[in-house]
């Protein structure tokens, strides 16, 4: 991850008008990333409290599905959808789900819902993913629903930040962007 000074600087960036929660505008913290940017580093925890970073997925295409909380219906369905889709993705692709949920809740959720193809990760400790990717909702300390696709060289290839956090992302658009990046046909392993 970048040094602490960079994260501290980014945490002071506050953007308005990006997302709403039940129609109410909220502020997101962090930079506005663009396609082609170098993917920022992050440090998160898995369900076993193991610290992981972007570097742990070097050489892989990374689909990062971002959910505010797995305990909500839309987030639950988003995690399940990507878990289903992950079975048909090429081996070069890893699917990560970022949330502010605690690792213990992630563990329970994955066991109860059969989530075994997606690596569900917690950003609760330092919000380093949320801040670095510009999707930390200041008022709620949750992540804004979004999808990032990062290529094998750690360049951002696709960004979708859902304007209303209670709505689903456009799964088909994200999966099409992934297919274009990997050259895979639909349903191909």
C-alpha positions as CSV (number, residue, x, y, z in Angstrom):
1,X,0.0,0.0,0.0
2,X,1.0,3.6,-0.4
3,X,2.6,5.2,2.6
4,X,0.4,6.6,5.4
5,X,0.9,10.2,4.3
6,X,-0.8,9.4,1.0
7,X,-3.7,7.7,2.6
8,X,-4.1,10.6,5.1
9,X,-4.0,13.1,2.2
10,X,-6.6,11.1,0.2
11,X,-8.9,10.8,3.3
12,X,-9.2,14.6,3.3
13,X,-10.6,14.5,-0.3
14,X,-14.4,14.7,0.0
15,X,-16.6,14.6,-3.1
16,X,-20.3,15.5,-3.2
17,X,-23.0,14.5,-5.7
18,X,-21.6,11.0,-6.5
19,X,-24.0,8.8,-4.7
20,X,-27.2,8.9,-2.7
21,X,-28.6,6.7,0.1
22,X,-32.4,6.3,-0.2
23,X,-32.4,9.5,-2.3
24,X,-30.4,11.5,0.2
25,X,-27.0,12.8,-1.0
26,X,-24.0,11.6,0.8
27,X,-20.3,12.4,0.6
28,X,-17.6,10.0,-0.6
29,X,-14.0,10.3,0.6
30,X,-11.0,9.7,-1.6
31,X,-9.9,10.5,-5.1
32,X,-11.9,10.2,-8.3
33,X,-10.2,7.3,-10.1
34,X,-10.3,7.0,-13.9
35,X,-10.0,4.1,-16.3
36,X,-6.3,3.8,-17.2
37,X,-5.1,4.9,-13.7
38,X,-2.7,2.7,-11.7
39,X,-4.8,0.8,-9.2
40,X,-4.2,2.1,-5.7
41,X,-2.9,-0.3,-3.1
42,X,-5.1,-1.3,-0.2
43,X,-4.9,-3.5,3.0
44,X,-8.0,-5.4,4.0
45,X,-8.8,-8.5,6.1
46,X,-10.3,-11.8,5.0
47,X,-12.8,-13.8,7.1
48,X,-9.8,-15.4,9.0
49,X,-8.4,-12.0,9.9
50,X,-5.5,-12.5,7.5
51,X,-4.3,-9.2,6.0
52,X,-4.4,-9.0,2.2
53,X,-3.4,-6.3,-0.3
54,X,-3.6,-5.7,-4.0
55,X,-0.1,-7.3,-4.3
56,X,-1.6,-10.6,-3.2
57,X,-3.4,-10.8,-6.5
58,X,-0.5,-9.9,-8.8
59,X,-0.7,-11.2,-12.4
60,X,-4.5,-11.7,-12.1
61,X,-7.4,-9.7,-13.5
62,X,-9.3,-8.5,-10.5
63,X,-13.0,-7.9,-10.4
64,X,-13.8,-5.9,-7.3
65,X,-17.4,-6.0,-6.3
66,X,-18.0,-3.4,-3.6
67,X,-21.0,-3.7,-1.3
68,X,-22.1,-1.5,1.6
69,X,-23.1,-4.4,3.9
70,X,-23.7,-8.1,3.2
71,X,-26.7,-8.0,5.6
72,X,-28.8,-6.1,3.1
73,X,-30.8,-7.7,0.3
74,X,-29.1,-6.0,-2.6
75,X,-25.6,-6.6,-1.3
76,X,-26.5,-10.2,-0.6
77,X,-27.8,-10.7,-4.2
78,X,-24.7,-8.9,-5.6
79,X,-22.3,-11.2,-3.7
80,X,-24.3,-14.3,-4.9
81,X,-24.5,-13.1,-8.5
82,X,-20.7,-12.6,-8.6
83,X,-20.2,-16.0,-6.9
84,X,-22.3,-17.6,-9.7
85,X,-20.5,-15.7,-12.4
86,X,-17.1,-16.6,-11.0
87,X,-17.6,-20.3,-11.9
88,X,-17.6,-19.3,-15.6
89,X,-14.6,-16.9,-15.6
90,X,-11.2,-17.7,-16.9
91,X,-8.6,-18.8,-14.3
92,X,-6.7,-15.5,-14.7
93,X,-9.6,-13.7,-13.0
94,X,-10.1,-13.4,-9.3
95,X,-13.4,-11.9,-7.9
96,X,-13.1,-9.9,-4.7
97,X,-16.0,-8.5,-2.7
98,X,-15.1,-5.5,-0.5
99,X,-17.4,-4.5,2.4
100,X,-17.1,-2.8,5.7
101,X,-18.6,-5.8,7.5
102,X,-16.5,-7.4,10.2
103,X,-14.5,-10.5,9.3
104,X,-16.7,-12.6,11.6
105,X,-19.9,-11.5,9.8
106,X,-18.2,-12.3,6.5
107,X,-17.4,-15.8,7.6
108,X,-21.0,-16.4,8.8
109,X,-22.4,-14.9,5.5
110,X,-20.2,-17.0,3.2
111,X,-21.0,-20.2,5.1
112,X,-24.7,-19.6,5.2
113,X,-25.0,-18.4,1.6
114,X,-22.5,-20.9,0.0
115,X,-20.1,-18.1,-1.2
116,X,-17.0,-20.0,-2.2
117,X,-15.8,-18.6,-5.5
118,X,-15.6,-15.0,-4.4
119,X,-13.0,-13.8,-1.9
120,X,-15.1,-11.6,0.5
121,X,-12.8,-9.0,2.3
122,X,-13.4,-6.6,5.1
123,X,-12.2,-2.9,4.9
124,X,-13.5,-2.1,8.4
125,X,-10.1,-1.7,10.0
126,X,-8.6,1.3,8.2
127,X,-11.0,1.9,5.3
128,X,-7.9,1.8,3.1
129,X,-9.8,0.4,0.1
130,X,-12.7,2.8,0.5
131,X,-10.4,5.8,0.8
132,X,-8.0,4.8,-1.9
133,X,-10.7,4.0,-4.4
134,X,-12.9,7.1,-3.5
135,X,-15.9,5.1,-2.4
136,X,-16.0,5.5,1.4
137,X,-19.3,7.1,2.4
138,X,-18.3,9.7,5.1
139,X,-21.7,9.8,6.9
140,X,-22.2,6.1,7.1
141,X,-18.6,4.7,7.1
142,X,-19.8,2.2,4.5
143,X,-18.6,1.7,1.0
144,X,-20.5,3.0,-2.0
145,X,-21.8,0.2,-4.2
146,X,-19.5,-0.1,-7.1
147,X,-17.5,-2.4,-9.4
148,X,-13.8,-2.0,-10.4
149,X,-12.0,-4.2,-12.9
150,X,-8.3,-4.1,-12.7
151,X,-6.1,-5.7,-15.4
152,X,-3.1,-8.0,-14.9
153,X,-0.8,-4.9,-14.8
154,X,-2.8,-3.3,-12.1
155,X,-4.4,-0.7,-14.3
156,X,-8.0,0.2,-13.8
157,X,-9.9,-1.1,-16.9
158,X,-13.5,-0.5,-15.7
159,X,-15.3,1.6,-13.1
160,X,-19.0,1.6,-12.2
161,X,-20.1,3.6,-9.1
162,X,-23.8,3.0,-8.6
163,X,-25.5,6.4,-8.1
164,X,-28.0,5.1,-5.5
165,X,-26.5,2.7,-3.1
166,X,-29.8,0.8,-2.6
167,X,-29.8,-0.1,-6.3
168,X,-28.1,-3.0,-8.1
169,X,-25.1,-2.4,-10.4
170,X,-25.3,-3.1,-14.1
171,X,-23.9,-6.6,-13.9
172,X,-24.2,-7.2,-17.6
173,X,-22.2,-4.1,-18.5
174,X,-19.4,-5.0,-16.0
175,X,-19.3,-8.6,-17.2
176,X,-19.1,-7.4,-20.9
177,X,-16.2,-5.2,-19.9
178,X,-14.5,-8.2,-18.3
179,X,-15.0,-10.3,-21.4
180,X,-13.5,-7.6,-23.6
181,X,-10.5,-7.4,-21.3
182,X,-9.9,-11.1,-21.0
183,X,-11.0,-12.1,-24.5
184,X,-13.2,-14.7,-23.1
185,X,-16.5,-15.6,-24.6
186,X,-19.6,-15.8,-22.3
187,X,-19.7,-19.0,-20.3
188,X,-16.0,-19.8,-21.2
189,X,-13.7,-21.2,-18.5
